[in-house]
């Protein structure tokens, strides 16, 4: 009944918005499965403001792993909708994988591999940053950028030339 009500056409919503809400609901359910989100209700509805509800629960009540999985599922579903439409200009997804400690690497790997599959299929691109998860890039299609500055024993992307082992630039 909740799904039916969420899809009812209101005067302010066009049929395109209603279809987007339905596709986003279905996509989130798919991506929650890919992320092994077993504690999150699989019946997802999306309101007229494009805010998801899982079962009877709003996003605000989720914490930790459940919230991270729900947010990742939402972004992936929206990205997939954009990729499927050949006229959509949105073909790149940039992710900083926050709270990686909340999601086991196997579950994150399922997510990244499926993102890679849809990006390849629909001519999209996924750029992501990670610290604990290790993705094995495909030499023909992927590129890995590793940090080249070492500061306090930790590799970083920004730093002084000395941290890279180079001489500082000459003063002008």
N, C-alpha and C positions, 0 to 999 in steps of 0.2 A: 504494500500500500504506500509506503514511504517513497519507493522508487517511482511508482505510478504518479504520485502527487508531485514529485520533483520534476517530472517531465511534462506536466500540464502546461499548455500554452497560456501565457498571460499576455495581456495587451502590450506590455513593454518589451516582450521578447520575440524576436524573429525566429523562424524555423531553423535558421542557421545556428543561433545561440542554443536552442533546445538540442539540436544534434550534437553540438560541441559538448554540452553538459553530459549527454548520454555517452559519447565516445570517451570523455574524460573519466566518467564513472567506470566504464568497462576497462579502460586502460589501467586505471589505478588498481583495480582488482587483479588484473594480470600481473602487474609489477610487484604488488604486495606478495603474490605467490612466488615470483622469481627471487624476492628478497627473504623468503622463508619467514614471513610475518605471521606466525601461527596464533599469536595472542591478539591480533587485530581483527575485528569483524570483517568478513569478506564482502558484505553488502555495502557498497560505497555509493553514496548519492552526492551530487554536486548542486549547490543552490544557485540562485540567479546571480550571485556575486562571485561564482566559481570557487566557493569554499567547500571543501569536502567534509562529509560526515560519514564515519565508519560505523555502520549499525546505527545506534542512537548516540554515538559519542562524537563530539567535535574535536578537532585537532588539538585544541588547547589543553585537554585533559591528559594527553599522552606525554610520557616522560622517557628519557633515555633512548634505548634501542627502538622502542615502538615509535617514538616521535621521529627519530632519524630515518627509519624505514618508510614512514608515511610521507615525509617530505621528499625523500629520494624517489618514491613511487610516483608522486604527483609530478615532479619535474620530468621524469622519464616518460610518463604518459603524455604530457603536453608536448614534449620534444618529438615523440613518435607521431602524434597527430600532425605536427608541423611538417615532418619529413614526408609523410604519406602524400601530402598535398604538393604536387609539383610546382604550383604557383606560389607557395609560401617562401618568403625570403629567409626564414629562420631555419638555418641548416647547421648551426654550431651550438653545442652544449658545452659550457665551461663549468667544471665542478671542482670545488675544493672539498675533499671528503672529510667533513668535520665529524668529530666524535667516532672516529674509526674504531676506537676501543670498545664501543658499544655493539658493533656488528662483527661477527666472526669473519675472518678472511674468506672462508668458503662461500659465505652468503654474499659478500661484497664481490667476489669473483663471478658468481652467477649473474649479478647485476651488470658488471662491466662487460662481460662476454656477450650478454644479450644487447647491451647498448652498441657494442661493436658490430654485431650482426645487423641490427636495423640501420646503423649508419652506413655500413657497406652496401646494403640492399637499396637504400633510398638516397645515396649520395650525400651523406651528412658527415659531420666531423665531431668527435668528442675529445675534449682536452680536460685532463684531470690531474690534480695534485694529490699525492698521497705520501704518507710517511711510513706506516707499518705494513700496508698492503703492497704486495709485489706483483705487478702485471708483467707478463712475458710478451714483449712486443713482437709483432709479425714484421720481419725484416723488409718485406716488400711494401707494406702499406702503413706501418706505424713508425713513429719517431720518438725516441726517449731523450729528454733533456735532463741531464744530471747537474746538480749545483757544483760550481767550480771554486767557490770561496770557502776556505776552512777557517772558522772562527771558534775558538774555545773547543776545538776537537769536533765540532759539528759542521757538516757541509751546509752552505747557504748559497742563495742565488745572488745576493747583493753583498758587497764588501769592498775593501780597499785592494788595490793591485798587489800590495804586499801579502795579503791573505792568499792570493793565487800563486805566489812565488815569483811575481814579476817585479821589476824595478819600478819605482814611482815615476810618473812623467816628469820630464825636465821643466823647470819653471820658465815661463816666457818673459 
